[in-house]
């Protein structure tokens, strides 16, 4: 059983900054120190100024036992389309060949990682983590439609295979980072299929 808690809700419920920072300090991700740094140093302020929403996924493997198993954050960004982008490539990346301009606003999955403190990462799989993120994106999309969802990641084979498993496609390289895109409508479709299949884990797209 999983419960997703928004950092936004914790702050609005009047939980003090010291308590919230104590909760966030329990997060550890030795596999990605950038994510760990974000959670410890930036997540609270990013929420306060509206740059991103951070979500804490708590696992409840048994009554009265709750562990911070993973985190993710969502925000807004954009990507620039070149004039020479081919219609077929555009269709794959954005799910449409409709004129959407050169500067395309995106829904950004800014951070996602399991919490390795005390082995809490074992309480959640990569499939369940992405499934929970996709479900949140579906809910956001209903209120505020977006053409495409994107992730920036390092040029790491493990990360690339993980994102590609769920249908993300490499759009372009930006410095030392890779930009991966997935039409948001494809995410909505995957969530609907998951719900109709009534499984716990996300079905890969494609």
Secondary structure, 3 states (H helix, E strand, C coil): CEEEEEHHHHHHCCCCHHHHHHHHCCCCCCCCHHHHHHHHHHHHHHHHHCCEEEEEEEEEEECCEEEEEEEEEEEEEEEECCCCCCHHHHHHHHCCCCCCCCEEEEEEEEEEEECCHHHHHHHCCHHHHHHHHHHHHHHHHHHCCCCEEEEEEECCHHHHHHHHHCCCEEEEEECCEEEEEEEHHHHHHHHHHHHHHCCCCCCCCC
